[in-house]
Amino acid sequence: MVTILIVDDEEDIRELLSYNLKKEGYTVVTAENGEKGLAAMLQSKPELILLDVMMPGMDGIEVCETIRQTPGYSQTLICFLTARGEDYSQIAGLDAGADDYVSKPIKPKVLVSRINAMLRRKGMIEADHKDSKGLIINREKYLVEKDGKILQLPRKEFELLALLASKPGHVFERDLILEKVWGTDIVVGDRTIDVHIRKLREKIGEQLIKTVKGIGYKFISEPDVN
């Protein structure tokens, strides 16, 4: 389980980020200033730290520099949260050893996407499906990314996509799709699959799901030469 430490002097921001990150399955620890943040870091040993730049006492730049000088934390992921629009805070933050930064006001979906990207680069989270077309599927977190953007898929759309992508190139018959995604206890028509496939294509692109006439559908992870 990945632990994320949030260090920010604004309580509403800590609560907002904590809520959204816990919803994604992360363990979250919070601190209201730099000094408490460093203490919380030593106790919780987080894989990633979200660090506000402008804080009373030790600001984020000082905290970041201290973290990088602390034995065992030179490679801990650090992402700055900055209200400043100037390039200065961004450059100074990266020079201090941060891995990334996100500007306030923070959009939770954007932040989650950036966090997932950083953790993947470090090999801390695995994707159930990742292909050259920029599509990433993570069943554990019910997460789908396309070209670096988080897609909010309804549950049935997600399960349908995950099923098709579980065996790229394999033709899934319509009856099997209905059984695996909707179950045997619910009676739905064939048009239900077609509607969900159409919605998926609108979100991930037409080229990834191919109709096999009279049989079903298959997921294309590589260029289809047929």
C-alpha positions as MATLAB code, in Angstrom:
seq = 'MVTILIVDDEEDIRELLSYNLKKEGYTVVTAENGEKGLAAMLQSKPELILLDVMMPGMDGIEVCETIRQTPGYSQTLICFLTARGEDYSQIAGLDAGADDYVSKPIKPKVLVSRINAMLRRKGMIEADHKDSKGLIINREKYLVEKDGKILQLPRKEFELLALLASKPGHVFERDLILEKVWGTDIVVGDRTIDVHIRKLREKIGEQLIKTVKGIGYKFISEPDVN';
ca = [
       0.000    0.000    0.000;
       1.424    3.369   -1.065;
       1.505    6.059    1.642;
       1.208    9.737    0.702;
       2.081   12.565    3.108;
       0.299   15.903    2.619;
       2.014   18.940    4.158;
      -0.091   22.107    3.831;
      -1.103   24.829    6.298;
      -4.643   25.074    4.847;
      -6.979   22.585    6.501;
      -9.532   22.574    3.676;
      -6.839   21.622    1.160;
      -5.577   18.822    3.393;
      -9.118   17.487    3.764;
      -9.906   17.761    0.038;
      -6.748   15.988   -1.061;
      -6.950   13.393    1.701;
     -10.524   12.493    0.737;
      -9.733   12.100   -2.964;
      -6.516   10.145   -2.435;
      -8.096    7.754    0.066;
     -10.863    7.173   -2.480;
      -8.134    6.045   -4.911;
      -6.871    3.509   -2.384;
      -3.872    5.376   -0.972;
      -2.927    5.589    2.703;
      -2.830    9.293    3.611;
      -1.015   11.132    6.415;
      -1.321   14.914    6.887;
       0.648   17.668    8.603;
      -0.086   21.387    8.982;
       3.438   22.803    8.708;
       6.984   21.941    7.710;
       8.258   20.896   11.129;
       5.324   18.548   11.733;
       5.649   17.327    8.166;
       9.243   16.211    8.736;
       8.230   14.427   11.950;
       5.329   12.712   10.165;
       7.666   11.674    7.364;
      10.035    9.908    9.748;
       7.130    8.110   11.397;
       5.062    7.112    8.341;
       7.870    6.658    5.755;
       5.751    7.796    2.781;
       6.512    6.905   -0.823;
       5.340   10.363   -1.963;
       5.052   13.776   -0.291;
       2.722   16.581   -1.404;
       4.380   19.735   -0.135;
       2.946   23.253   -0.047;
       5.476   25.912   -1.052;
       4.135   28.871    0.936;
       3.884   27.931    4.624;
       4.660   29.844    7.845;
       7.895   28.834    9.550;
       9.752   26.446    7.261;
       8.505   26.951    3.723;
       8.234   24.115    1.246;
      11.618   24.794   -0.360;
      13.382   24.485    3.008;
      11.451   21.326    3.875;
      12.304   19.787    0.515;
      16.008   20.538    0.945;
      15.910   19.020    4.448;
      14.197   15.876    3.145;
      16.831   15.419    0.452;
      19.579   15.654    3.092;
      17.882   13.112    5.376;
      19.387    9.609    5.088;
      16.974    7.227    3.386;
      14.818    9.947    1.814;
      16.944   11.192   -1.066;
      14.737    9.312   -3.567;
      11.335    9.896   -1.930;
       8.947   11.413   -4.469;
       8.095   15.067   -3.771;
       5.409   17.086   -5.539;
       5.035   20.783   -4.744;
       1.666   22.467   -4.316;
       2.071   26.095   -5.256;
      -0.328   29.040   -5.386;
       2.237   31.131   -7.200;
       1.933   31.585  -10.936;
       5.497   32.792  -11.359;
       8.113   30.533  -12.866;
      10.319   31.283   -9.847;
       8.547   28.964   -7.412;
       8.451   26.159   -9.955;
      12.134   26.461  -10.847;
      13.179   26.909   -7.213;
      11.129   23.876   -6.216;
      12.663   21.657   -8.853;
      16.142   22.953   -8.017;
      15.507   22.029   -4.375;
      14.905   18.423   -5.428;
      11.176   18.161   -6.156;
       9.985   15.689   -8.786;
       6.950   17.659   -9.951;
       4.619   20.522   -9.025;
       0.892   21.232   -9.241;
      -0.540   24.751   -9.212;
      -3.401   25.826   -6.980;
      -6.378   25.817   -7.151;
      -5.852   22.062   -7.294;
      -8.078   19.884   -9.460;
      -8.187   16.472   -7.722;
      -8.436   14.503  -10.993;
      -5.360   16.238  -12.379;
      -3.443   15.687   -9.149;
      -4.341   11.974   -9.023;
      -3.211   11.597  -12.629;
       0.140   13.252  -11.886;
       0.635   11.141   -8.757;
      -0.119    7.917  -10.606;
       2.319    8.904  -13.359;
       5.100    9.586  -10.843;
       4.501    6.308   -9.010;
       4.475    4.334  -12.258;
       7.781    5.854  -13.312;
       9.217    4.639  -10.011;
       7.613    1.206  -10.501;
       5.458    1.590   -7.356;
       2.136    0.756   -8.976;
       1.453   -1.754  -11.690;
      -1.056   -1.515  -14.489;
      -3.157   -4.516  -15.522;
      -2.943   -3.279  -19.089;
      -0.593   -0.809  -20.720;
      -0.066   -0.513  -24.456;
       1.675    1.591  -27.069;
      -1.552    3.463  -27.819;
      -1.392    5.294  -24.474;
      -4.098    3.287  -22.682;
      -3.555    2.171  -19.086;
      -6.023    0.064  -17.080;
      -5.640   -0.585  -13.353;
      -8.321   -2.920  -11.976;
      -7.271   -2.488   -8.333;
      -7.961    1.249   -8.414;
     -10.685    1.180  -11.097;
      -8.453    3.587  -12.979;
      -8.244    4.180  -16.725;
      -5.799    6.577  -18.337;
      -5.672    7.539  -22.016;
      -2.730    9.607  -23.201;
      -2.009   10.737  -19.636;
      -5.595   11.794  -18.856;
      -7.810   10.106  -16.263;
     -11.068    8.753  -17.706;
     -14.066    8.512  -15.392;
     -15.838    5.381  -16.626;
     -19.104    4.012  -15.203;
     -18.603    0.595  -13.588;
     -20.044   -1.490  -16.449;
     -18.025    0.385  -19.057;
     -14.872   -0.174  -17.003;
     -15.591   -3.893  -16.556;
     -16.341   -4.301  -20.265;
     -13.109   -2.560  -21.247;
     -11.066   -4.517  -18.693;
     -12.542   -7.806  -19.961;
     -11.754   -7.086  -23.620;
      -8.251   -5.770  -22.810;
      -7.456   -8.820  -20.643;
      -6.828  -10.813  -23.855;
      -5.827   -8.480  -26.695;
      -6.744   -9.924  -30.077;
      -9.105  -12.507  -28.568;
     -12.685  -12.445  -29.849;
     -15.174  -12.310  -26.963;
     -18.576  -13.666  -27.927;
     -21.585  -11.575  -26.989;
     -23.043  -14.216  -24.638;
     -19.760  -14.424  -22.727;
     -19.564  -10.645  -22.424;
     -23.097  -10.518  -21.014;
     -22.260  -13.253  -18.509;
     -18.945  -11.760  -17.361;
     -20.009   -8.109  -17.176;
     -23.743   -8.233  -16.366;
     -24.025  -11.691  -14.791;
     -26.653  -14.368  -15.244;
     -29.149  -12.900  -12.794;
     -29.863   -9.815  -14.902;
     -31.648   -9.965  -18.244;
     -30.318   -7.403  -20.735;
     -30.574   -7.213  -24.500;
     -27.817   -7.340  -27.086;
     -28.248   -3.616  -27.661;
     -26.932   -3.030  -24.132;
     -23.477   -4.239  -25.199;
     -23.608   -2.147  -28.383;
     -24.468    1.013  -26.437;
     -21.603    0.462  -23.971;
     -19.156   -0.281  -26.791;
     -20.198    2.929  -28.551;
     -19.631    4.964  -25.385;
     -16.217    3.342  -24.837;
     -15.154    4.125  -28.396;
     -16.128    7.758  -27.876;
     -13.803    7.891  -24.850;
     -10.797    5.749  -25.838;
     -10.926    5.937  -29.625;
     -12.563    3.946  -32.401;
      -9.465    1.920  -33.273;
      -9.058    0.002  -29.998;
     -12.243   -2.092  -30.082;
     -13.114   -4.003  -33.246;
     -16.487   -5.513  -34.065;
     -16.369   -9.118  -35.288;
     -19.630   -9.339  -37.200;
     -22.037  -11.967  -35.955;
     -19.754  -13.007  -33.090;
     -18.697  -10.231  -30.724;
     -15.814   -7.863  -30.075;
     -12.056   -7.884  -29.667;
      -9.533   -5.436  -28.241;
      -6.716   -4.312  -30.527;
      -3.441   -3.510  -28.698;
      -1.267   -3.568  -31.809;
      -1.950   -2.367  -35.372;
      -4.562   -4.638  -36.958;
      -3.342   -5.871  -40.324;
      -6.533   -7.738  -41.242;
];
